[in-house]
Amino acid sequence: MKNNDNNSSSSIDSRFNQTLKNVQGLLKGRSIPGKVLLTRRTDPPEDPSVHSPGFGRSFSENDAGISDRMDMSKEAEARSTSKLNNNATTNKLKPSVSSIEIASKDVQKIPMGARATDSARVMKFTKELSGTTVILERLRELAWSGVPPYMRPNIWRLLLGYAPPNSDRREGVLRRKRIEYLDSVAQFYDIPDTERSDDEINMLRQISVDCPRTVPDVTFFQQAQVQKSLERILYTWAIRHPASGYVQGINDLATPFLVVFLSEYLEGDIDNWSISDLTPVKISNIEADCYWCLSKLLDGMQDHYTFAQPGIQRLVFKLKELVRRIDEPVSRHMEEQGLEFLQFAFRWFNCLLIREIPFHLVTRLWDTYLAEGDALPDFLVYIYASFLLTWSDKLQKLDFQEMVMFLQHLPTQNWTHQELEMVLSRAYMWHSMFNSSPSHLAS
C-alpha cells in the first residue's frame, strides 16, 4: 500500500514538474499558446483616410496586439479558476497540476491568427464610442489589446474616468476641469518664490532638475517649452497631493499622457513635433488633460509614492514569489548570488517600465495598463514577471555583478511591438492561472 502511495506521489510530482517545464518553455518560444501570440502576417495597405498620428508607424504596426480579451475562452479561465480554488486548501504553495494543464491546453486550442482584422477592430471601437453612453467594461475589453493611435486621447480620458461616459456631459466636464487646472496653476505655480515655503521651493527645484532628464533619448522632450509644461503639471500635482508630494519617477509617468494628448494636434513622427506650433489655449488644454489623467492614475496607487513607498515594496515581494513559482531555477540562482528583487524591480514599479523599453512602445503598453483600471497594481506583477523571465536563460549564466549591470541596461532597444505583445501574452496566461488562488503565492 505504501509503495502504491509512493508511486502515486512520484507520478504527481513528475506531472507537476513536466507542467512547470511546459510553462517555462513559453519563455524560450517553444510552446506558445496560439491565441495570445502574434503571428507574423502581411498587413493590408494602410488606408490613407485613416489618420494615425504617433510615431510615424502605421496603424497595423502599432496595434498588432493580442486578440481581444473578450474573445479569450471564458470556459478555460473558469475551469482554471475553479480547479485552483478547489486545491488551495490542500496545497498552499504548489498549484494544481491539472489546473495548469487545463488552462494551458484550453488556451492552445484556439487557432493561430484568430485575431480580428484591424478594420474590424476600428469598427468595434467606433461602435462603442458612438453611443450616447459608453459602456466602460466593453471599452476596457477592447482597449486591453491595443487602441488605434488616433483614438487614444478620447479612450484614455474615458478609461481613467476623467471624461464622463455620457456624451452629452463630456464637453462641459472637460471645459470645467481645464479651467480648474488653469486656476490651480495661477494659484500655486505662477507666484514668486517669496510666497512659497522652503519645502515648496526645494520641491520645485527638484522638479526643474528632473524635467530635462525625462526620456532623454527622445529629442522632443528636450524642447524648453515641453519641459516647462511638464514642470507646471508636476508641481501643481505635487502641491495638490501633499500626502506624497513630488517623488522622482512621477515625471516619467506624465510623459505618455503628454504625447497622447499632443497627438490630437501634431501629426507625423514625434521627433518632428514642435510644441511652439500650438496656441497657448491648446497647450493649456493639453496640460490640463495630462494633469487630471495623471491624478486619476495615481489615485489608484497612492501608497506607491507615500513615505517609504510601501505599495511598491509589497508588489516587489509578490513579484519575487511569482517568479519563484514559475521559474524556480532562475529564482534560486538569483538568491544564491545575493541579488535582491528590490535592486532592479523597484524602478520598474516606480516608473511603470517607461525607462526599460523603447518609448515608441510605451503608449501601447499603457493601453493595457489603463484597461486594467483598479486592478492594475496587481496585474503589474504578472507583466513584470513575464518581462524578467524573457531573459531566464541569460540570467542563470551571470554572477551578481553581471546580473545587476544586465538588469540595469536590458537589451530592449531594438524591441518591436511583437516582443511587447509576447510579454503581455504570458502575463495574461499566468494571471489566469495564479490570480484566483493567492494562497499559491503565499510565503
LOGUTI-65076 format. One record per residue (C-alpha): residue number from 1; residue in three letters; y, x, z. Coordinates in steps of 0.2 Angstrom, whole numbers, always signed. Layout:
N
NODE  num  residu  north   east     up
NODE  NUM     ALA      Y      X      Z
...
***
This chain:
443
NODE  num  residu  north   east     up
NODE    1     MET     +0     +0     +0
NODE    2     LYS    +12    +14     +4
NODE    3     ASN     +8    +23    -12
NODE    4     ASN    +12     +7    -21
NODE    5     ASP    +29     +6    -12
NODE    6     ASN    +32    +24    -16
NODE    7     ASN    +28    +21    -34
NODE    8     SER    +39     +6    -35
NODE    9     SER    +54    +15    -26
NODE   10     SER    +51    +30    -38
NODE   11     SER    +52    +18    -53
NODE   12     ILE    +68    +10    -47
NODE   13     ASP    +76    +27    -44
NODE   14     SER    +70    +33    -61
NODE   15     ARG    +78    +17    -70
NODE   16     PHE    +94    +19    -60
NODE   17     ASN    +96    +37    -65
NODE   18     GLN    +92    +33    -83
NODE   19     THR   +106    +19    -82
NODE   20     LEU   +118    +31    -75
NODE   21     LYS   +114    +43    -89
NODE   22     ASN   +117    +30   -102
NODE   23     VAL   +134    +26    -94
NODE   24     GLN   +138    +44    -94
NODE   25     GLY   +133    +45   -112
NODE   26     LEU   +148    +35   -116
NODE   27     LEU   +159    +49   -111
NODE   28     LYS   +150    +60   -124
NODE   29     GLY   +152    +47   -138
NODE   30     ARG   +133    +45   -139
NODE   31     SER   +131    +26   -134
NODE   32     ILE   +147    +17   -136
NODE   33     PRO   +147     -2   -135
NODE   34     GLY   +152     -8   -152
NODE   35     LYS   +163    -22   -146
NODE   36     VAL   +175    -11   -137
NODE   37     LEU   +175     +5   -148
NODE   38     LEU   +187     +6   -163
NODE   39     THR   +178     +9   -179
NODE   40     ARG   +187    +20   -192
NODE   41     ARG   +192     +7   -205
NODE   42     THR   +203     +6   -220
NODE   43     ASP   +218     -4   -216
NODE   44     PRO   +226    -15   -229
NODE   45     PRO   +243    -10   -236
NODE   46     GLU   +257    -14   -224
NODE   47     ASP   +266    -30   -228
NODE   48     PRO   +284    -24   -231
NODE   49     SER   +290    -41   -225
NODE   50     VAL   +283    -37   -208
NODE   51     HIS   +297    -27   -199
NODE   52     SER   +289    -14   -187
NODE   53     PRO   +301     -3   -178
NODE   54     GLY   +295    +10   -166
NODE   55     PHE   +289    +27   -170
NODE   56     GLY   +288    +27   -189
NODE   57     ARG   +270    +21   -188
NODE   58     SER   +263     +6   -197
NODE   59     PHE   +258    -10   -188
NODE   60     SER   +239     -6   -191
NODE   61     GLU   +240    +11   -184
NODE   62     ASN   +250     +5   -168
NODE   63     ASP   +239    -10   -165
NODE   64     ALA   +221     -4   -170
NODE   65     GLY   +216     -9   -152
NODE   66     ILE   +201    -16   -143
NODE   67     SER   +196    -33   -148
NODE   68     ASP   +205    -47   -139
NODE   69     ARG   +198    -49   -121
NODE   70     MET   +196    -67   -124
NODE   71     ASP   +183    -63   -137
NODE   72     MET   +173    -52   -124
NODE   73     SER   +157    -60   -119
NODE   74     LYS   +160    -71   -104
NODE   75     GLU   +142    -73   -101
NODE   76     ALA   +139    -54   -100
NODE   77     GLU   +153    -52    -87
NODE   78     ALA   +147    -67    -77
NODE   79     ARG   +129    -61    -76
NODE   80     SER   +135    -44    -72
NODE   81     THR   +146    -51    -58
NODE   82     SER   +133    -62    -51
NODE   83     LYS   +120    -48    -50
NODE   84     LEU   +132    -36    -42
NODE   85     ASN   +136    -48    -29
NODE   86     ASN   +118    -53    -25
NODE   87     ASN   +114    -35    -22
NODE   88     ALA   +129    -30    -12
NODE   89     THR   +121    -33     +5
NODE   90     THR   +105    -24     +1
NODE   91     ASN   +113     -8     -6
NODE   92     LYS   +130     -4     -1
NODE   93     LEU   +133    +11    -12
NODE   94     LYS   +121    +10    -26
NODE   95     PRO   +125     -3    -40
NODE   96     SER   +110    -14    -45
NODE   97     VAL   +100     -6    -59
NODE   98     SER    +98    -22    -68
NODE   99     SER   +116    -27    -67
NODE  100     ILE   +122    -12    -75
NODE  101     GLU   +109    -13    -89
NODE  102     ILE   +113    -31    -92
NODE  103     ALA   +132    -28    -93
NODE  104     SER   +129    -13   -104
NODE  105     LYS   +117    -22   -116
NODE  106     ASP   +127    -38   -117
NODE  107     VAL   +142    -28   -122
NODE  108     GLN   +132    -18   -135
NODE  109     LYS   +125    -34   -143
NODE  110     ILE   +142    -38   -151
NODE  111     PRO   +144    -31   -168
NODE  112     MET   +155    -16   -173
NODE  113     GLY   +172    -21   -180
NODE  114     ALA   +171    -39   -173
NODE  115     ARG   +190    -37   -170
NODE  116     ALA   +202    -50   -178
NODE  117     THR   +212    -43   -193
NODE  118     ASP   +230    -38   -190
NODE  119     SER   +237    -53   -199
NODE  120     ALA   +226    -65   -189
NODE  121     ARG   +232    -56   -173
NODE  122     VAL   +250    -58   -178
NODE  123     MET   +247    -77   -181
NODE  124     LYS   +239    -79   -164
NODE  125     PHE   +254    -71   -156
NODE  126     THR   +266    -81   -166
NODE  127     LYS   +257    -97   -162
NODE  128     GLU   +258    -93   -143
NODE  129     LEU   +277    -89   -144
NODE  130     SER   +281   -104   -154
NODE  131     GLY   +278   -117   -141
NODE  132     THR   +291   -125   -130
NODE  133     THR   +282   -117   -115
NODE  134     VAL   +272   -100   -117
NODE  135     ILE   +255   -101   -109
NODE  136     LEU   +256    -84   -100
NODE  137     GLU   +237    -82    -97
NODE  138     ARG   +234    -84   -116
NODE  139     LEU   +248    -71   -119
NODE  140     ARG   +240    -59   -107
NODE  141     GLU   +223    -60   -116
NODE  142     LEU   +231    -56   -132
NODE  143     ALA   +243    -43   -126
NODE  144     TRP   +229    -33   -117
NODE  145     SER   +223    -27   -134
NODE  146     GLY   +240    -21   -140
NODE  147     VAL   +256    -30   -146
NODE  148     PRO   +264    -29   -163
NODE  149     PRO   +279    -17   -160
NODE  150     TYR   +292    -29   -166
NODE  151     MET   +286    -42   -154
NODE  152     ARG   +285    -31   -139
NODE  153     PRO   +303    -34   -132
NODE  154     ASN   +300    -53   -131
NODE  155     ILE   +282    -52   -125
NODE  156     TRP   +286    -39   -112
NODE  157     ARG   +300    -49   -105
NODE  158     LEU   +288    -64   -103
NODE  159     LEU   +274    -54    -96
NODE  160     LEU   +285    -47    -82
NODE  161     GLY   +292    -64    -78
NODE  162     TYR   +310    -58    -82
NODE  163     ALA   +311    -71    -96
NODE  164     PRO   +305    -89    -92
NODE  165     PRO   +291    -96   -101
NODE  166     ASN   +301   -111   -106
NODE  167     SER   +311   -108   -122
NODE  168     ASP   +325   -120   -118
NODE  169     ARG   +329   -110   -102
NODE  170     ARG   +326    -92   -109
NODE  171     GLU   +343    -88   -117
NODE  172     GLY   +353    -95   -102
NODE  173     VAL   +342    -85    -89
NODE  174     LEU   +344    -69    -99
NODE  175     ARG   +363    -71   -100
NODE  176     ARG   +364    -74    -82
NODE  177     LYS   +353    -59    -77
NODE  178     ARG   +363    -47    -89
NODE  179     ILE   +379    -52    -81
NODE  180     GLU   +372    -50    -64
NODE  181     TYR   +367    -32    -69
NODE  182     LEU   +384    -28    -75
NODE  183     ASP   +391    -34    -58
NODE  184     SER   +379    -23    -49
NODE  185     VAL   +384     -8    -60
NODE  186     ALA   +403    -11    -56
NODE  187     GLN   +399    -13    -38
NODE  188     PHE   +388     +2    -35
NODE  189     TYR   +389    +14    -49
NODE  190     ASP   +407    +13    -56
NODE  191     ILE   +415    +18    -40
NODE  192     PRO   +422    +35    -34
NODE  193     ASP   +411    +46    -23
NODE  194     THR   +423    +43     -8
NODE  195     GLU   +416    +26     -7
NODE  196     ARG   +398    +32     -6
NODE  197     SER   +388    +38     +9
NODE  198     ASP   +381    +55     +9
NODE  199     ASP   +364    +49     +6
NODE  200     GLU   +370    +39     -9
NODE  201     ILE   +379    +55    -16
NODE  202     ASN   +363    +65    -14
NODE  203     MET   +353    +52    -22
NODE  204     LEU   +365    +50    -37
NODE  205     ARG   +365    +69    -39
NODE  206     GLN   +346    +70    -39
NODE  207     ILE   +345    +56    -52
NODE  208     SER   +358    +66    -63
NODE  209     VAL   +347    +81    -62
NODE  210     ASP   +331    +72    -66
NODE  211     CYS   +338    +62    -81
NODE  212     PRO   +339    +77    -93
NODE  213     ARG   +321    +82    -88
NODE  214     THR   +314    +65    -93
NODE  215     VAL   +302    +65   -108
NODE  216     PRO   +309    +82   -113
NODE  217     ASP   +298    +83   -129
NODE  218     VAL   +307    +68   -136
NODE  219     THR   +324    +73   -143
NODE  220     PHE   +331    +55   -142
NODE  221     PHE   +331    +57   -123
NODE  222     GLN   +342    +72   -124
NODE  223     GLN   +357    +62   -130
NODE  224     ALA   +370    +62   -117
NODE  225     GLN   +373    +43   -119
NODE  226     VAL   +354    +39   -116
NODE  227     GLN   +354    +50   -100
NODE  228     LYS   +370    +41    -94
NODE  229     SER   +361    +24    -97
NODE  230     LEU   +346    +30    -88
NODE  231     GLU   +356    +36    -74
NODE  232     ARG   +365    +19    -72
NODE  233     ILE   +349    +10    -72
NODE  234     LEU   +340    +21    -59
NODE  235     TYR   +355    +22    -47
NODE  236     THR   +358     +3    -47
NODE  237     TRP   +340     +0    -45
NODE  238     ALA   +339    +13    -30
NODE  239     ILE   +354     +5    -21
NODE  240     ARG   +347    -12    -23
NODE  241     HIS   +330     -7    -16
NODE  242     PRO   +334     +3     -1
NODE  243     ALA   +316     +2     +6
NODE  244     SER   +311    +15     -6
NODE  245     GLY   +327    +21    -14
NODE  246     TYR   +325    +33    -29
NODE  247     VAL   +309    +43    -30
NODE  248     GLN   +305    +56    -43
NODE  249     GLY   +294    +48    -56
NODE  250     ILE   +303    +32    -57
NODE  251     ASN   +314    +40    -70
NODE  252     ASP   +298    +41    -81
NODE  253     LEU   +294    +23    -78
NODE  254     ALA   +311    +17    -86
NODE  255     THR   +308    +26   -102
NODE  256     PRO   +295    +14   -111
NODE  257     PHE   +307     -1   -107
NODE  258     LEU   +322     +9   -114
NODE  259     VAL   +313    +12   -130
NODE  260     VAL   +306     -5   -132
NODE  261     PHE   +322    -14   -130
NODE  262     LEU   +332     -2   -141
NODE  263     SER   +319     -6   -154
NODE  264     GLU   +327    -23   -156
NODE  265     TYR   +342    -14   -163
NODE  266     LEU   +337     +3   -170
NODE  267     GLU   +325     +5   -184
NODE  268     GLY   +313    +19   -190
NODE  269     ASP   +307    +34   -181
NODE  270     ILE   +313    +36   -163
NODE  271     ASP   +318    +54   -167
NODE  272     ASN   +331    +47   -179
NODE  273     TRP   +339    +35   -167
NODE  274     SER   +357    +36   -160
NODE  275     ILE   +362    +25   -146
NODE  276     SER   +380    +28   -151
NODE  277     ASP   +377    +17   -166
NODE  278     LEU   +376     +2   -154
NODE  279     THR   +391     -8   -147
NODE  280     PRO   +394     -7   -128
NODE  281     VAL   +389    -25   -126
NODE  282     LYS   +372    -21   -134
NODE  283     ILE   +370     -6   -124
NODE  284     SER   +374    -16   -108
NODE  285     ASN   +361    -29   -113
NODE  286     ILE   +348    -16   -116
NODE  287     GLU   +351     -8    -99
NODE  288     ALA   +350    -25    -90
NODE  289     ASP   +333    -29    -98
NODE  290     CYS   +327    -11    -93
NODE  291     TYR   +334    -14    -75
NODE  292     TRP   +326    -31    -72
NODE  293     CYS   +309    -26    -80
NODE  294     LEU   +308    -10    -70
NODE  295     SER   +312    -21    -55
NODE  296     LYS   +298    -33    -59
NODE  297     LEU   +285    -19    -62
NODE  298     LEU   +289    -10    -46
NODE  299     ASP   +289    -26    -36
NODE  300     GLY   +270    -26    -39
NODE  301     MET   +268     -9    -32
NODE  302     GLN   +281     -7    -19
NODE  303     ASP   +271     +4     -7
NODE  304     HIS   +268    +17    -21
NODE  305     TYR   +286    +23    -18
NODE  306     THR   +290    +20     +0
NODE  307     PHE   +289    +34    +13
NODE  308     ALA   +273    +45    +11
NODE  309     GLN   +269    +33     -4
NODE  310     PRO   +253    +26     +4
NODE  311     GLY   +249    +14    -11
NODE  312     ILE   +246    +29    -22
NODE  313     GLN   +236    +38     -9
NODE  314     ARG   +225    +23     -7
NODE  315     LEU   +222    +22    -26
NODE  316     VAL   +218    +41    -27
NODE  317     PHE   +204    +38    -14
NODE  318     LYS   +197    +24    -24
NODE  319     LEU   +198    +35    -40
NODE  320     LYS   +188    +48    -31
NODE  321     GLU   +175    +36    -26
NODE  322     LEU   +173    +28    -43
NODE  323     VAL   +171    +45    -51
NODE  324     ARG   +158    +49    -39
NODE  325     ARG   +148    +33    -43
NODE  326     ILE   +150    +35    -62
NODE  327     ASP   +148    +54    -64
NODE  328     GLU   +140    +62    -49
NODE  329     PRO   +138    +80    -57
NODE  330     VAL   +157    +82    -61
NODE  331     SER   +162    +74    -44
NODE  332     ARG   +150    +86    -35
NODE  333     HIS   +157   +101    -45
NODE  334     MET   +175    +97    -41
NODE  335     GLU   +170    +95    -22
NODE  336     GLU   +161   +112    -22
NODE  337     GLN   +176   +120    -30
NODE  338     GLY   +188   +113    -17
NODE  339     LEU   +198   +103    -29
NODE  340     GLU   +206    +88    -21
NODE  341     PHE   +210    +72    -32
NODE  342     LEU   +227    +72    -25
NODE  343     GLN   +231    +88    -33
NODE  344     PHE   +231    +81    -50
NODE  345     ALA   +229    +62    -49
NODE  346     PHE   +245    +59    -38
NODE  347     ARG   +256    +62    -53
NODE  348     TRP   +245    +51    -64
NODE  349     PHE   +248    +36    -52
NODE  350     ASN   +266    +41    -49
NODE  351     CYS   +271    +42    -67
NODE  352     LEU   +258    +30    -74
NODE  353     LEU   +251    +43    -86
NODE  354     ILE   +268    +45    -95
NODE  355     ARG   +268    +64    -93
NODE  356     GLU   +249    +66    -98
NODE  357     ILE   +249    +58   -116
NODE  358     PRO   +260    +59   -131
NODE  359     PHE   +275    +47   -129
NODE  360     HIS   +271    +38   -145
NODE  361     LEU   +255    +31   -137
NODE  362     VAL   +264    +26   -121
NODE  363     THR   +270     +8   -126
NODE  364     ARG   +253     +4   -132
NODE  365     LEU   +246     +9   -115
NODE  366     TRP   +259     -1   -107
NODE  367     ASP   +254    -17   -117
NODE  368     THR   +238    -16   -106
NODE  369     TYR   +247    -12    -90
NODE  370     LEU   +259    -27    -92
NODE  371     ALA   +245    -39    -97
NODE  372     GLU   +236    -35    -81
NODE  373     GLY   +250    -42    -71
NODE  374     ASP   +247    -42    -52
NODE  375     ALA   +230    -34    -55
NODE  376     LEU   +237    -18    -62
NODE  377     PRO   +236     -6    -47
NODE  378     ASP   +218     -9    -45
NODE  379     PHE   +214     -8    -64
NODE  380     LEU   +224     +9    -65
NODE  381     VAL   +209    +17    -55
NODE  382     TYR   +197    +12    -69
NODE  383     ILE   +209    +18    -83
NODE  384     TYR   +211    +35    -74
NODE  385     ALA   +193    +37    -71
NODE  386     SER   +190    +35    -89
NODE  387     PHE   +204    +47    -93
NODE  388     LEU   +197    +60    -82
NODE  389     LEU   +179    +59    -87
NODE  390     THR   +185    +61   -105
NODE  391     TRP   +183    +80   -101
NODE  392     SER   +167    +78    -90
NODE  393     ASP   +158    +92    -98
NODE  394     LYS   +173   +104    -99
NODE  395     LEU   +177   +102    -81
NODE  396     GLN   +160   +106    -75
NODE  397     LYS   +162   +124    -83
NODE  398     LEU   +178   +128    -74
NODE  399     ASP   +182   +135    -57
NODE  400     PHE   +195   +129    -46
NODE  401     GLN   +210   +138    -53
NODE  402     GLU   +204   +134    -71
NODE  403     MET   +202   +116    -67
NODE  404     VAL   +220   +115    -59
NODE  405     MET   +228   +123    -74
NODE  406     PHE   +217   +112    -86
NODE  407     LEU   +222    +96    -77
NODE  408     GLN   +240   +100    -77
NODE  409     HIS   +240   +103    -96
NODE  410     LEU   +227    +92   -103
NODE  411     PRO   +224    +94   -122
NODE  412     THR   +231    +77   -127
NODE  413     GLN   +245    +82   -138
NODE  414     ASN   +235    +78   -154
NODE  415     TRP   +228    +61   -147
NODE  416     THR   +230    +46   -158
NODE  417     HIS   +228    +28   -154
NODE  418     GLN   +209    +29   -156
NODE  419     GLU   +207    +41   -141
NODE  420     LEU   +218    +30   -130
NODE  421     GLU   +208    +14   -135
NODE  422     MET   +192    +24   -130
NODE  423     VAL   +199    +27   -113
NODE  424     LEU   +204     +8   -111
NODE  425     SER   +187     +3   -118
NODE  426     ARG   +177    +12   -105
NODE  427     ALA   +189     +7    -91
NODE  428     TYR   +186    -12    -96
NODE  429     MET   +167    -10    -96
NODE  430     TRP   +167     -1    -79
NODE  431     HIS   +179    -13    -71
NODE  432     SER   +167    -27    -77
NODE  433     MET   +153    -18    -68
NODE  434     PHE   +160    -12    -52
NODE  435     ASN   +175    -23    -48
NODE  436     SER   +166    -38    -42
NODE  437     SER   +157    -28    -29
NODE  438     PRO   +169    -17    -20
NODE  439     SER   +156    -13     -7
NODE  440     HIS   +148     -2    -20
NODE  441     LEU   +164     +9    -19
NODE  442     ALA   +165    +10     +0
NODE  443     SER   +164    +27     +8
***
